[in-house]
Amino acid sequence: MRGRPGPTWSIFINAPPETVYGYLADVGRHGEWGSEADAMVISAETPGEPSVGKTYKAEGTLIGKRNPSTVKITALDPPKTIEIEAEDSSSISGHVFTLTPQDGGTLLTRQIFGVKQPLLGPIFFRIFKSKIDVNFNGALNNLKKRLESGAA
């Protein structure tokens, strides 16, 4: 992880870490489980398996507006961690997904971090934290439902 560590969100998923990892590492499928508010659309720039350096074109909703970005896989450590960075016109933010075996399933923790932020970025984060929590918790709940139902 490069940049300043930020908050974390966690959820227990009743699926083995290898299953959760395989689905999460396929970054082009993140739109399947993203929050409804985000309405993420994402696709790989080149075909092939997930790998460090692979990039994706993405667009989601940020503060009520569509926000295009480029997402890059920056680290993969199967089945323990996946790290990605998203760069838009004003910032670069990172996301680290950590998978820990627990009670026959997986404790998934998602941490965000700022790599390059606008000057007022930390203030905007505090102002919109409740909306960010709803977005990220919604996404993790969608991910859990998909993996536990076998839809992933």
N, C-alpha and C positions, 0 to 999 in steps of 0.2 A: 504494500500500500504506500503510495506517495501522497503527500498532502496532509491536511489536518483532519484527524479522525473526528467523526461526528456521531450522531445518535445511532442506536440499534433497535431493531424490531426482531422478535423471535416467535416461532410457532412450532409445535410438535406435529409431525406428519407420520401417520401410521404406514410407512413404507421404508424399505431399507435405504441406507445412504447411497448405494450404487444406483438405485432407481431414481431417487431425487436428483442426484448429480447428473445423470444422463439427460434428464429432461431440462434441468437448469442450464447446463452447458450448451444446449442447443439454443443459442441466443435468438435465432430467428423465430423461435416459438414463444418468446416472451409476451407477445401481444395476446396469446391465447389465455394467459392467466393474469395479465395486468388489470388494474382496477378499471371499473366502468368509466369513472371520471377521467382517467388518462386517455382511454380509447387509443392505445398504442398500435401503430402499424409499423412493422419492422421486416426487413429482408436483407439477406446476405448480399454483399457486393460481388462475391465470387462463390461458385458452388463448392461443396466439400464439407468435410467434417469440421467441428469446432477445433480451433487451434489458437495458440497465442499469436496475436497480431492480426487475426481475422477481423474484418470490419463489416459493419451493417449500416444501412441507411434506416433511420427511424424518424417517426413523427408522433408526438403525443401532445396532450393538452396541458399547458402550463399557465396557471393563473388565468384561465378562461380563453386562452388563445392557442392555436396550433403552433407547435414549436419543433422545427426540423433539427435533427442532430445526426452525428456520426457516432456509432458505438463500436468500441474496440475491445476485444478480449485481451487483457493484460497479464493474466496468470491463470493457470489451471493446475490443480493438484488433486487428481482423482483419488478417492471420492470425498475429499475433505474441503477443498475451497475452489471457488470460481471468483475471479475479479474482472470487472469490466469498467471502462471509462466512457462517459458520454460527453461529447463536445458539441455545444451549440454556439450561436453567434456571440454569446457573452461570457460563457464559463465552461469549465471542465469539471465534471463531478464523477466521483468513483463510487462503486458499489462492490462490497465484498460479501459473498455468500459463504458462510461457514457451516459445514454439516457435521454433526456430532451424533454417533450412535447413542440411542437412549431407549430403553424398555422395548426393544424389538423394532423400533422405528428410528426416526431421525429428528433431532432438534435442529431446526434451521434458523440461523441468525443472519440477518441482513444489516450491514453497517454502511452508512454513506460517509463520504469524506470529500472535502473540497480540495481540488488541485489548483484551479484558477477560478477565482470568484470576483464578481464586481465588488467594488468598495463597500457597498451597502448590503452585500450578500448575507452576512450573518444577521443583520437586522431584519431583512426580509424573511429569513428562515424563522426567526422567532415570531414574527407577525403571522406567518402562514403555517406554523408548526401543527396546529390542530388539523388543518386541511391535509398536510403532508402525512400525518398519522393516519387519517382516514384512508388516504390513497394507498400507503404502503401496507397497512393492516388489511385493507380490502384485497390487495394483490396477493398477499401471503395466504389469506383465506381462500381465494380462488385457486391458488396453486395447490393447497392442501386438498380441496374438493376434487380437483382434476386427478391428482395422484392417487387419492384414496378410492376414487370411483373407477379407476382404470381408464379414464378418458385421455390420459396423457400419452 
